[in-house]
Amino acid sequence: MSPQELAECISASGAIDLISTDVFDTLLLRTTRSARSRIRQAEHLFSRSLASRGWQIEPSLLITARAEAERLAFRALEAGRSGEVRLTDVIGRQLKLLGLPASEIATRLAIELDVEKKSLVPNRYLANVLLANRHAGRRIVAVSDTMLSAEDVRELIHHFYVPDLIGQIYTSSDCARTKRRGDLFPYVAEAESVSLGRILHIGDDVRADLKNASVHGITAVHTPRPIWLSHLRKANGALALMRSALSSRTQFAKRPPAPLENAHAFGRFVLGPIVTQFCVRIWLYAAEVETHDRSALLFCARGGVGIREAFERVLARLSLPLGMRRGNFMVSRLVAARAAILTRSSAAVEELSREFRGRSFSDVASAIGGRRYSLPDRWNEPFAAGDFLDMLFHSSGEAVLSDIRQQNARFERHFSKLRNDTSRILLCDTGLYGSTQRLMASAFPALSIETIQFARANYKGHGEEHFPKVAGLLVERNCYSPLDIHSCVLRYWHLIESLFEPAIPSVRSFVEDGEDDVAANCGDIRYGFIDPGHRNDLLSGALGYVDELSIEGAVKASIDTELAWVRLKKAITRPTAEVLHCLDLPDRSVDFGRPDVLNVFRPHQARPTLSRLASLRAELWREGAIAREFPVLKHALLPMLDSMHSVRAVIAR
């Protein structure tokens, strides 16, 4: 849009008292430099600044810490209901991870603004139109979705324009409202004491500046940037990413791996850095949530008990602050399903259909009710999802329903005591599908519940309506891809669950424990009352790694994590005899109220080769089974299996 067309558009808009303009790519035009490139330059400058004052921190570590802090802050924001990420918070967490004092926030922010000034150019045409309207008596304000404060944005504007061009500046980080959600426009109208219909807004973003402004009755003028500019920025960002990756791999190549003699050593040198990375990401996510809401972080039994142990140790070793209410949560899919069933949740029925495929209605009743029942013959028929709720809430299911209600009432007392008066609840678990999240959200629709976990994958083929509230902090994909190193855990998920789960039963039933408390069959799992590392060499080794970290330990862990993931992928997808010995894990219970167990490896049997090959499909860890059953043929079978996964990953995209 030319200056003349813009002026004519404003003139034709009728009675306008206030003109608001977007800032970035509207009033201040970005060049072809991507955000990744700008951050990379800023971190190199910051690294030099730190070195001049005695802190030797590689730019690649600064880049990684900044990227992690920013990414998880926005992820936490998306799962919430309001607010905006603030750059000072992101930088503060970045510095905390690297053991740097908070006093360095101002230095890093000043560098950020200097880099921005070199990456922006003024939009003189728009400025002249705005200045003319200001002289004509109209108020001019700037409205921007940005992590920067209004003071920072004003510094950037004053760098290019006369001081009196813009009156007030409204940023999403200051106002805790955004244009992209639409709630910033009414806030500006109220602050300026002007009706929404007498505002004209100018901006480049279709959603934030055009659609969301128009919805409120604001006259919106769209000033898009050329599409080729977006392509050039993406290319620039890819180049910056490649440079950062090459720098990181150069460091990685210099470090010799430690020997893996047993499960404890494997836990220490391979899983220890990865567990630390997971815990750091939990903190980054939770720290952002804490800035916006009264919140609670609840670690779900069983895996959450081990996660909590590692998490608290990482917080202590790295001096990471978190005032959020925390507790170990006596919950399971079975317990959550009971609560969801009472709301007649389709999610609960779908979960039961999968878990009890081929079983009878009576089997389901025994699992969720907690005992055997004398039921009419109809209950001995194969389970059918469409009939279950009608049967349960019929008089024939009265005894089952009564037990469900009693158990759920006790569970709700436990849940209520843990969350107290918090308005946002974070569940923390191992993964994968997030069934507990899906069921809990169905059971308690009035509560804001979300889940953070090690990995997220829809291996069940069920609905994904709950996925926006489930964050896989290390892995988010539905199947393993050889090109995604983190996804290797999906090939042997039992390893991650066994790593964190203590030797306690899954939560099935609750009993009264005093006047206000309840106890569960899992025993007392409160933090400090149970040792998750007892008789768990993998976890005790990982905790040993954490316990040796210093306050600057996140730097060491960040470097160690690169090698750890490479070694973990190799161990899972190309296991040796030594690795098989390290990762020979105990059998896993199926749970959900059933006594069934799953064997990591089937017992050795003298069977024909074709029969043994066919049985691999039923193995929890196929690569391990191949290495165990075919010590010679594995050199052909394992690469073949990896190739099949590559094709599957491409098809799944």
N, C-alpha and C positions, 0 to 999 in steps of 0.2 A: 504494500500500500504506500503510495507516494505521499509526501507531506501535504500536498494540495487536497488529495482525496481524504486524508485523515482530518484535515481542518474542516472540509465540507461535511464529513460524517458527524463531527462534533457539533457543527453549526446546525445540521438538520435534526439533531437529537432533541431539540426543543428545550424545555426548562431543565437545565442541568446546573446544580449548585456545587457539585464535587466531582472532580476527575481523579480517579485512582489509576495508577500505572504499575504494572508488574516491573520488576527490576531486571533480573537476569534474562538475557536474550530478548529484552524489550527496551528498557532504558539504557542498560549496559549490555552490549552485545559480546557474546563469547566468540572466541576465535575457534580454529580447528583443534585446539588442544583439549583433550579429554580430561575428565575429573581424575582418572587414574594417573595420567601424566602429570597433572598439577600436584597431586599428592606426592608422587614419586620425587619431583623436584624439591618440594617443601621438606620432605624427610631427609633428603641428602643435605640440604642446607642446615636443618636442625641437627643432624649428626655432626656436622663440622662445628656448629656452635657448641654442642655438648663436649666435643673433644677438646676444644679450646679451654674448657673449664674442668677437665679431668675425667669426663665420662666417655668411655670408649664403647659406643653402641653402633653396630653396623646399620646402615640405612635400610637394608632388607628386613631387619627385625622391627624397625620402627614402622615400616610400610605394612608388615603383616599384622602387628598389634593394632594399628589404626584401622586397617580393613576389617579385622575381626570385631573390634569395638563398635564400629559404625554399622556393619551388617547386622549384628545381633540386636543393636539398639532399634533399628528400623523393624526387624522381625518382631520384637516384643511390642513395638508400637502398633504394628498391623493387627496383632491379636487382641489388643486392647480396644478402648472405646474413644479415646480422645488424646490430645496432647501433641507434642512435636519433639523430635530429637534435638538436643542442643549441642553445638560443637564443643562448648567448654566441658560438658559432661563426657563426651567421647574422648577428647584429649586427656581429660583427667584420668579416665580408665586406662587409656593407652600408657600413660606415664606410670600409673600404679603397677601395671603388669611388668614394666621394665625396671621397677625399683627406683624411679625418679621422683623427686619431690614435687608437690603440687605447685610450688612457686614457679615451676617451668611452664605452666599453662600459658601465662602471659607471653613468654618468649615464643612458644610454638604458635600461638594465635597471631602474633605480629608477623611471623613468617608466612602464615597462611594468607593474610591480607596482602602482603607484599607480592606474593605469587599471583594472587587474584588480580592485582592492579596491572601486572604485566600480561595477563591473559584476557583482558577485557578491552573493548574499544567503545567510545561514546556513540550514542545514536543522536547525532546533532539535529537531524530532521525532527525527530520526536521532541527533543528538548526545546527546539524553537517554537513548536506548536504549543507545548505546555507553558512555556514562558509567556507567550502571547495571551493565553487564556488566564494565566495568573494575573497579568496586568489588566485584563478585562474584568477582574473581580472574582473569578472562580478559585475555589480552594483546590490545591494540588497535593495529593498524598501518594505515597508509595506503599504497595501491599505485596508482600513476597512470602512464598513458601521457602524457607531456608533455615539451616541450622545456625546461621549467624544471628546475632542480636541486632536490634535497630541501630544501636551505636556503631556496630561494625559496618553495617550497610551504609550508614550515613558517611562514614569515613571513605568508603569506596566511591560514593556519589560525589562527594566534595573533591575527590582526587581528579574528577573529570569535568565537573560543572561548577557554576557559580553557587554560592551557599544558599541563595534564596529561591532556587528552582523548586525544591520540594519542601513542603511544610512538615507534616507529621509522617513518620515511617512506622508501618505496622508489619512486624515479622511473625511468622507462625511460632518461632521458638520463644518469643517474648509473650505472645498472646495465648499460647497453648491451644490454638485453633488453626485450621488450615483452609486454603482455597480448594485443595483437592477433595476435601470432605464437604466444603461449602459453608462451614460454620464461621469462617473468618469474616465474610462479607457483612453479616448482620452485626457482628462485633464492631466493625469499623463504622457502620452507619450509626450505631448507638453512641460510640465515642465521639463522632463528629456532629451528633445531633442533626442528622439529615435523614430523610426517608430514602429507602432503597431505590424507589422509582426516580429519584432525582440525582442518581449517581451514574456516571459513565466510567466504565473500566476498560483499560487497554492492556492486552497481553498476548503472548504467543502460544500458550498451551490450550489445546482444544477443550480438554475436560475442565481444568482448573479455572482458566480465564474466560472461556466462552460459555460452555454449558452451565457450569455451576453458578456463574454470575447471572446468566439469563434466567435461571430457575427462580432467583430471588427478585426478579423484576428489574434488574440492573441493565442498562444499555451497555452491551458488550461489543467492543471493537477488536476483532481478531487480527493480529499482525504476525503471521507465521514466518519462521526462518526457512530458507531453501532446504529441500530434502537432501541435496548433495552434501550439505554441511554436516548433517547427522551421520552420513556414511563416512565422511572424512574423520569425524571424531571417533567413530567406532574403530577405524583403522589405526588411529593414533593411540587409542586405548589398548588395542591388541599388541601394538609394538611395545608400549610401556610394560604390559604384563609379561611379554616374552623376555624383556630385559631383566625384570625382577626375578623371573623364574631361573634364568641363566645364572644370575648372581647367587641365588639361593643354592643351586645345585653345585656351584663351585665350592661353597663352604661344606656342603654335604659330602662331596667326594674326598675331602681331606680327612674324614674321621673313620678310623678303623672300628669295626663292630666288636662288641664284647662277646665272648663265647657263651653258648646256651647249653649248660651242662645238665640242667634239670628244670622242673616246673617253676621253682622259685626264681631261678635265673631268668627264665622266659618272662615271668611276671615282672621282674625288675627292669630288664633292659628293653623289652619289647612293649609290654602292656603298660609299664609305669609311665612313660612319656605320653602315651595315648590317653590313659586315665586322667593324667594331669591336664591335658588339652581339653578333655570333656568337662572337667570340673571348672576350668577357667571359663569355658563357654557358658556353663550354667550361671556362673557369677556375672558375666557380662549381660546376659539376658535378664537375670533377676535384678541387677542393679538398675537397669533402665525401668523395669516395672515399678520398682520401689520409688522412683522419682515422681510417678504419676498417681499411684493408688495405694491404699491400705491393703497390703497383700500378705499372703502366707505361702510358704514353700513346703509342700508335703511330699515326703519320699515314700513311694508306694512299696509295701511289702510284696515280694521278698527282695527283688533286686535293688529296690531303693534303699534298703538297709546298708548294703555294701557301698552304694553310691554316696550315701550320706557320710559314711566313715571317711571315704576318700575326700569328699568335698570339704568337710570341716578341717581336715588336715591341710589341704591345699590353702584354704583361707588363712589358717594360722601361719603356715610357713611363708606365704607370700604377703602377709599382712594386708589382705583384701577386705575392705570394710563391707558389711552387710547387716543392716539392722532388721531385716525382714523376719517375721515370725516363722519358725521352722519346726517341723515335727515328723516323726516316723508314723506312717499312715497304715493302719491295719485294714487293708482292702485287697481284693482280688477280683478277677472277672466275674466269679460266681457271686461275690458279695454285691458288686455293682449291678449285676444282672437282676438280682432280687429287687433292688431299689427301682430299677427301670421297669421291671415287670409290673410293679404296682401302679405305674403310670400308663400301662398298656402300650409300652414302647415297641414299635416294630423293629428297632435296632436290637432289642433284647431277644426277640423271637428269632431274628436272623442269626444271631450269635448261637442260640440254642440249636438251630437247625444244622449248623455246621459242626458243632461239638458233638451232637448226638445223632449224627446221620446213621440210619439203620437201627437205632435203638427205639424203645417204646416210650409212650407217654409216661408210663410208670417209672421208667429209669430216670427221666427228666425230673419227675416229681420227687423222687428220692434224693437226687443231687441237690436241687434247690431248696427242698424242704428240710433236708438234713437227717431223714430217717426213712424207713420202709413204711408203706401205708397199705391198708386194706381198701382197695379201690374197685369200682365196677369193671367188668370185662373190657369195656371200651378203652380203658387206660392201658391195656396190654397190647393195643394195636400199635403199628409203627408210627413214630412221631410225625405229625403233619403241622407245619407252621400255621396254616390258616385256621386250624381248629383249636390250638392249644389255649389261647386266652379265654375263649368261650367256655371250654371245659374247666379251666382253673377257677373262673369266677362263677361257675355253676355250683349248685349245692353239692355235687359229687366231689368237687375239689375243695370243699370247705376246710378240711383238716390241713391240707397242704397250704392253702392260702393263709390260714391262721398262723402256721409256723413261719411262713415267709414274712408276714407282718411283724411278728414278734422279733425275729432276727433283724429285720430292717430297722425297727425302732431302736434296738440296741446299737446298731451300726450308726444310725443318725446321731445318737447321743455322742458317740466317739468322734464322729466327723465334726459336729457342732463345737465340741470342746477344743478340737485342734485348730479350727479356723477362727474361732472367737468372733470378733466383729469385723473381720477383714472383708473387703469388697471384691477382691480379685484373688483367685486361688490357683496356684501353680502346682500341678502334680508332676513329680519327677520319677521316671521309670526307665527301664532298659529299652523297650520297644517291642514289637515293630509296628503293628497296625494301629495301635492306640485304641484298643477295644475298651479299656477302662475309661478313657476320656469320652468315647462315644456313649457309653452306657451312663456314666455319671452326668453328662450334659442332658441326657434324656430324662434322668431321674430328678435332677435339680435345675430345671430351666430358669429359675429366678436367680441362680448364682452365676457369676462369671468364672468359668472353669476353663483352664487350658493345660496342656501337657508339654513338657520338654523331656526329650528322651535321647538316648544314644543314637538310635537310627529309626527312620520311618519308612515303611514299605507296605504296599497293599498286596500282600501275598495271598490274601483271602479272596480277592475279587469282589468284595462287598463295596458298598457305597463309600464315597470319600467326602461326604458333606461335612465331616468333622475335621478334615485335614487342615483347614485354615487355623484351627486351634491346636494343632499338633506340630511341634517343631522337632525334626530330627537334627540334633546339633552337630553330628558328624557325618551322617548319611541321610540323604533323601532321594531314594529311587526305588523302583519296584523290583528290580532284578540286578544281579551282578553284571558289571561290565569290566572287562580287562583293562579298559582305558581309564576307569575311575578307581584309583587305588583304594580309596576308603570303602568302596562297596564290597571289598573282599570279605568283610564280616558277614555278608548275606550268604556266603557259601558255607559258613560254619557258625550259625547264630548261637548254637548251644554253647559255644566258647564264651560269648559275652554274657549270657545269662548265668552260666556257671561261675564266671569271674566274680560277679557281684552278689549272687544269692548265698546267704548263710544256710547252714544245714538245719532249717526249720520247715515245718509243713506249711503249705499254702493256707491262707485264711479261709476258713469254712464256716465257723460258728462262733457266736458270742454268748457269754454268760454274765450275769450280774456280778460285780466285784465291788462291794461296798454300796454306799448310798447313792453316789453320783457316777461311779466309774463302771466300765465294762472291761472284761478280759476276753481274749480270743484263744483259739486252739493253738495259735502260733507261739504263744508265750509272750513274755515281756520283751518287746523289741524297741523300747525307748533308747534313744542315743545314750551311749555310755553303759547300758545294761546288757549289751550283747556284743560279742567280738566276732564280726563277720569274717575276719581273717583266720579264725580257728580252724585248723585242718583244711585250709584252702591255700595251697602254696602259691597259686597264681596271684591271688589278691594280696597275700602277705608280702610277696615279692614286689608287687606294684606299690603297696603302701611303704615299703622300705625305700623305694625310689623317691617317693614324695617326702618322706621324713628327712632325707638328706638335702632337700632343696634349701637354698638361702633365700633372703628377701628378694634378691634379683634372680631367683630360680626360674622365673618364667622365660628368661632369655635362654638359659640352658635347655629347658624343656622344649622350647620352640625349635631349637636346633636338633635336639634328640628326636623329636617327633617325626621329622622327615625320614630318618633312617629307620625308626621304629615301624612306620607304615610299610616301608619297602620290605622289611624283614617279616612283618606279619602277613603280607600278601604272599610272599614266597613260602612261608610256613603252611599257609592254608591251601594254596593252589599247587604247590610242588613239595609236599611233605617228605622229609627224609625219615629214616628209622629213628634218629634222635628226636625229631619233632614229634613223631607219633608217641614216643615215650613221654615227652613233656605234656602233650595235650591229650593224654588218655584219661578222659573225664568220666565221672560217674554217670549212671543212667539218669534220665530226667523223667520226673512225674508229669503226667498229662494234666492233672489237676481238674478244675471245674467240677469238683465233687465226685470225681472218679478215681479209682485206685490204679488205673493203668499206668505203665511206665514205658518210656521210649529208650531203646538201647542205642548208644552212640555207634557201636559196632555190633553186628550180629555174631553169635558164637561161631567159632571155626567149625566147618563141616566139610566132609569129603563130598564135594559135588562136582559135576561136570563144569567145564569152563564156561559154556554158554549159560548155564544156570546161574553161575556166580556173577556173570556180567549182567544178566537180567535183574538180579536182586539189588544191583547198585542203586536203582531208582528209589528204593525204600530207605536208603541210608541217610542219616542226619548229616554226615560229612562224607560226600561221595569221593572227594579227592583222597581223604584219609583211608577210606575203604579200598580204593584202587591201589594205593601204595602198600597197604597191608596184604591184600589178597593177590596182587600181581607185581611183586618186587622187580621183575624184569620187564614185563609188558607195560609197566607204568610209564616208561619213557616215551611210549607211543600214545598211550591212552590219555595221559594228562594234557599234552598239547592239543590233542583232538577235542577233548572236553572244553578246553579254553577257547578254541576256535568256534565251537558250537555256541558258547556263551556270547562271543563277539557278535555272531549273526543274530542271536536272540535280542541282544541289547540294541542293535540297529533297527530291527523290526519293531521293537517296543517304543521307539522314539516317535 
